[in-house]
């Protein structure tokens, strides 16, 4: 195994190789965005072949964790060599570890750039068998006895945990901080229904190999955690949807209802009346004169638009009454909704505009409920995501809560008897590649809108957007994506200033 900058994929036509059941690998010395994207693309194709794409986010998280650990092991080996220390000698090992992190991870350090010149590399190898897929994460230095004992101890602990929250305080490695990451990877395998021997780390000659074995047919057990009862109880406590809003929705859905009748019911709600008049006179609707009556506003906005506003207003009231302290999440959801609607309009998919607006607006409803149940756990998930560089936290939410925030939000909307299509769009908005064909357009729009809004919160670059979605929107050039994002951001800023 030899290094190559920044990475190599072999064979180059990996799609054809995968189709023919052949192996494929990605090799690199450092982890960066281009390497991550290459691994994701190859992983996607293999999972697609096995019809297990729902594991993509989870396996992305695991491969990134294992790859970073392998790079770190290579860096450690090089550091010891440059300092004339024998990593296999206990005294030298202790001496080296006292300064390793301080020197190697100092901001501005070029230490990791030396790995390629030293021909220290990591290879992610995909191998297919008749009934399972294997992924090997290999680095070309042998793991030492002390480290393999640590790894085996972590593996034993991982299979004892039912809840990642138990691991936060119990398994933080005292010297390298890698313990929790490995525990997380193992618990993800366990929660997905992998067999207990589905993850192994071994030494083979001068190589260290971590092997994940993924059965084609996984008997996934429903994950039960100690806070499942809290989730159910919280959903039961969430108020029903406001009756006056539901009554107006019924009128809008009834073809026999007149505009006058609908307007009369709206006027009984001063807050709703003000919001509808404000919307009718906004830049989104072209009118010759100022709209001053509810009847006029209903005619301009249309019944679909009125229904979207009714839902937004009803949810806002419940948020204010029960989840006021999480209003920042709700504000971000408003931005996502605005982006989704604008994207649909730009695509000339006007008929989808109201539905994607609502789906994006409600997509993080489950996150708000999650935070209300365990605010401390939500914070720690956020911290761990930041530390480990995982793009989405839904993987960790599944482990901690027994369900992702998307699933949790869908349960709330089911309680409110919301439209099934709307619920399905929210269910798939973090895994668009799994969306059924009939709602794929809707899911892709909400996914893109959410991702662009999230980028503004965390400042993540480059854009962590699935390549299939970029092709769908004809945004394969990053400059086009940046231009779209800027136009949406500017439009939102103008709208909020009105």
N, C-alpha and C positions, 0 to 999 in steps of 0.2 A: 504494500500500500504506500503510495507516494502522494505528496501534497500537490495541489494545483489551485491557482487563484482565479476567482474567489471560490469556485466549486466546480465539480464536474458531475454530469449525469451520464450513466452508462447502462444500456445503450442510449444514444441521443434520441432515437425514435422510441421512447419508452412506451407510448400508447400502443404501438404495434407489438412490442415485446410482451406487454401485459395481456393483450388480446390472445397471444399465442401461448400463454401460460409460462413465460420465461421470467427469470429473475431480473431485478433492476436495482441500481444503487445510486445514491448521491454521496459525494465525498467532499469534505471541506475541512479547514483548519479553524475557522471562526464562525460563530453564528451571527448572521445579519439578516436583513429583510429579504434579500434575494435568495439566500439559502432557505429561509423559512418558506418562501413561496414555492421554491422547487420541491421541497419535501411535501408540502400540501398538495401540489399538483399530482405528484406520483401517488401519494396516499389516496387521493380522491379516486384515481383511476382503478386502483386495486380494490377499494371498497365498493366501487360501482360494479366491478366484475362479480363480486361476491354478494351483491345486493344487501350490503350492510352499511350504507352511507350514514345512517343515524349515529354511527360511532365516530364520525369524523372529528368533531370538536374535542371529544374526549381523547382520542389518539393523538391529535395535534398537541394537546397539552402534555401528554406523556412523552412523546418523542422530543419535544422541546426541552423538557426537564432532563431526560436521559442524555440528550446531546450536550447540553450545557455542563452536566456533571462529567461527561467524558472529556470535554474541552478543558475543564478545570483540572482533571486528573493529568492531562497532558502538560498543562501549564505548571503543575506542581512538580512533575518529573523533570521538566526543563529547568525550573528554578533550583532544584536540588543539584542538578548536574553543574549549572553555572556557578554554584556556591561550593562546589567540591564536597557535597554532603551525600552520604549513602542512605537512600531512602529506606533501605531494608534494615538499617541499624537503629535500634530504639532511641539511643542518645541523639544521633544525627536527625532522626525524624522529629523528635521533640524540638530540637534547636531550629530546624528549618521551618516548622509550623508556627513558631513564635513570630516570625517576620513575613511569612509567605503572603498573607492577605494584605498586610500593610503596604508592602512593596509592589506586588503585582496589580492590586486593584486601586492604586493611587490614581486620581484623575489626571489624565494626560500621559499616563504610562503607555509605552509602545510594546509592552512585554508580549501581548497576544499576537502582535505582528510577527514575532520571531518564530512562532509555532510552525508556520509554513516553511520557513527556511530550514528549520530543524527536522522537517519531514514528519511532524507529529500531526496526525489527521484523525478525523472521525468519519466513519462510513455508516450510512443508514441503508441497510440491505433488505429488500423485499423478496420473499420466496413464496411461491404458491405450491400447494399440495392439493390432493384431490378433495379433501374435506376441511382444510384450514389454510389460513394465511399466517406466515411467520414474518416478523420484523426484527432484524438484528441491528443493534446499535453497537458498533465496534470501534474501539480506539487501539492504536498500535503500540500500546505499552501494557505489560502485565500488571494486574491488580496485586498489591502486596497482601501478605497474610493478615496484617492488622486491619486493613480496610475491608477485606472480604469477611472477616468476623463481624465488623460493624454492619455491613450490608445484610448479612444473614440474620443478625439480631433485629434489624429494622423490618425485614420481611416477616419474621415471626410476629412482631408486634402489630404490623399492619393488618394481618388477618384476624386480629382480636378486636379491632375497633369496628363499631357499627356507625359511628358518627364522627365526622372530621373534627367537630368541636372538641372531642375528647383528646385529639392528638395535638391541638395547638400548644398546650402547656406541658404536655407529657413527653414529647419526642423532639424537642429542639436540640440539635446536636451541639455539644458544648465547645467544639473546636472549629467546625467548618460550616455549620448552619445548613447542611444539605439534608439532614435527617427528615425534616418535615416534607421536603419535596418528594423524596422517594416514597414516604408513607402515602402521600397524596396520590402518586402514580399507581401504587399498589391498590389503594382503596377504590380508585376509579375502575381498575380491572375487576375487582371484586363486585362492585356495585353494578357493573355491566353484565354480570353473570359468567365471567370467565372462570374456568376451573382453577383450583388452588395452585396447580403447577403451571399455570398460564404465563408466569413471569419467572425468569431465572437470570442470574448473573454468574458467569463462570470465567475461569482463566484457561486459555487454550494456547500453549506455547508463549509467544510474546504478545498475545492479544488479550484484551478484556472484552467480553461479549455479553451484552444484555439482550435477552430473547423474549419477545412477546408472542405468544401463540393465540391466534384468534380463530375460534371455530366458526365455520360457515353458518351453522345453525346454533344460535345461543339460546339456552333456556334461561331467559332473564327472570330472576326473582325480584318481586317488588321490594324495593328498599324501604325498610321500616326504621325510623329513627325515633329517638326519645321525645322529639318535639312534634311528631305527627299529630298527636292529640291537640296540641296548641294551635296548629294550623286549622284543623277542623273547627275548633272552638271559635277562632277568630273569624272564620268565614260565616259561622252561624250568627256572630254578633254584628256583622256588617249590616247596616240598615237596608231595608228594601228600597227599591228605586222610588223617588218622590211620586206620590200618587197623581198630583196635578200634572206632572210631566207625562206620565203614562197616559192620562186621559187625553191630553192634546195629541200624543202620538197616535192614539186610536182614531181620533178625528182625522188626522192627516192620512191614515191608511184606509179610511172609509171613502170610497168614490162618491158617496151620496152627500158627503160633508161639503158645505159651502165655505168660501173664503171668509165670509162674514162670520160664520159660526166659529171657525178656527180662530179668527182674530179676537172674537169676544172672549174666548177662554184664555188666550194669551194675555189680554189686557188685565186679567185678574191677578197677574203676577208682575209687579212693577220691575223687578230685576230682569226678568226674561224680556219684557217689553223694551227696556232700555237697550239690551244686548242686540235684539233683532233690528231695532231702528239704527243702531250704530253700524251693524253689519251691512244693512241695505244702503247706507250712505258712504260706505268705505270705497276704496279705490278698486276693489274687486268687482264692483257692479257699476256699469256705465249708465248714468241717469242724467236727464236734462235739468231736472229740478230736485231740490232737496226732498227726500221722502219723509213725510211727517205723520203718516197713518200706518197702523199695523196692517190694514188691508193692502195698502200699496207695497209694504215691505214683503208680505207673503207672496204677492204676485211677482216681485222682482227676484227674490231669493229662490222661490220654488219650494215645493213640498219636501224634496230630498234635502235641500239645504236647510230648511226649517227643522227637519228631523235630526240632522247632524248637530245642529245647534242645541236642540232639546236634550240630546244625549250628553253633549259636553256640559251643558248647564246642570243637569241632574247629577253627573259624576262630580262636578266641581263642588256642589253643595255637600255631598257626602264626604269628599276630601276635607272640606273646611270644618265639618262638624266632628270628624273622627281622626283625621290625619293631617291636621294643620301644620305640624312641625316638619312635615316632609314636602312642603310646598315647592322646594327647589327641584325635586324630581318631577313634579307636575309641570313646572315652568319649562323644563327641558322637553317634556312630552308635548307641550304646546308648540315648541319649535319644530320637533319632528313632524307633527301633524301638518304644520304650515308647509314644510319642505315636501312632504308626500303629496299634498294637494297640488302644489306648483309643478312637481315632476310629472304628475298625471296630466295636467293641463298642457305642459310643453310637449308631451308625447301625443297630444291630441286624443287622449283617452278621457274625455270629459265625463263620461258615464261612470268612470271609476273614482272620480275626484272625491266625492263625499265619503265613500266607503274607505278609501285609503287614509283619508283625513282622520276618520274615527279609529281605524285600526292602529295608526301611529300614535294617536292621542292616548289610547287605552293600553298600548303595548307594555308599559311599565307599571301598570296598576298592581300586578303581582309583586313587583319589587317594593312598592310602598307598603303593602300588607306584610311582606317579609320583614322589612325594617321595623315595623310596629311590633312584630312578634319577638324578634331578637335583635335589637339595635346594636348590641355589642358584637354579635356574630356577623352582622352585615358589615360593620367597620373592619373586622378582622379579615373577612373575605376580600374586601376591597384592598386591604394592605397586602394580603398574600398575592392577589392578582398583580399588584404593582411590583412586588418583589420578584415574582417568577416570570413576569412578562407575558402572562396568558391573556389573549385578546378579549375573551369573554368570561364573565364570572358565572354563567349559567351552569358550567360543568361543576363548579364548587357548590353552587346552590343545590344541585341535585343530591350531592353527597350530604350536605349539612341539613337540608330540610326534607329530603326525600322527594323533592320535585323542583323543577326550575321555576323562575319567576314567571315565565310564559305560561306554564301549566297552572300555576297558582292563580294568575290573572284570569285564565279561562274558566276556572271553577267559580270565581266571583261573578263573571259575566253569565255563566249558566244559571246561577242563582237568580240573576235579574232577568232571565229569559230573553237574552239578547239574540240577535240574528246569528244563525249557525255559521254562515259564511264569514261573518266578522270574527267570530270566535276562532275559526280555523285559520284565518290569516294571522291572528295574534299567536296562535299555537306554533306556527312555523316561521315566525319572523326572525328567529336567530339561526335557523337551519333551512334556508331557502331552497337548497338543493334537494330537500325531502318533500317539498310541497307538491300536492296533487296537481296535475296539469290544469284542472279547471280554475284554480286560484293562483297559479304561478305568477301571472302578471301582477296581481295585487300584492303578493308576498314580496316579490322582487322590489317593487316600489317602496314598500314599507321598510324593507331591509336597508335599501340605499339611504332613505331619509334618516333612519335611526343611526346608521353608521356615521353619516356626515354630522349629525347633531352631537353624537358622542365624541367625535374628534375634537370638537370645539371645547368640550369639557376637559379632556385629558391631554390635548395638544399632541396627539399621536401622529407621527409621520414615519414612513410613507403611509398612504391610505391602506388600511387593512381590509380591503374589499375583495370578496371572492371573484376570481377571474371570470367565471361564467356570467356573473351579474354584470361585470364591466363590458363583456362582449354583447350581452343582451341590450345594454343601453348605448352601445357603440361608443364606449369611453375607454378604448384600449390605450390611447395616448394620455399620459398623466396630465398634460396641459389642458386637455378638454375637461377632465374631471375637476381640476382646480378652478377652471372658468365657471363650470356649473355650480360648484360649491360657493364661489364668491357671489355669483348672481343671486343664489338663494339666500345667502346671508344678508346681502344688501337689501333685498326685498323684504325680508323679515324685519330688519332694522327700521325700514321706512314704515312698515305696517304698525309696529309698536309705537312709533312716534305720533301716529295720527290721533 
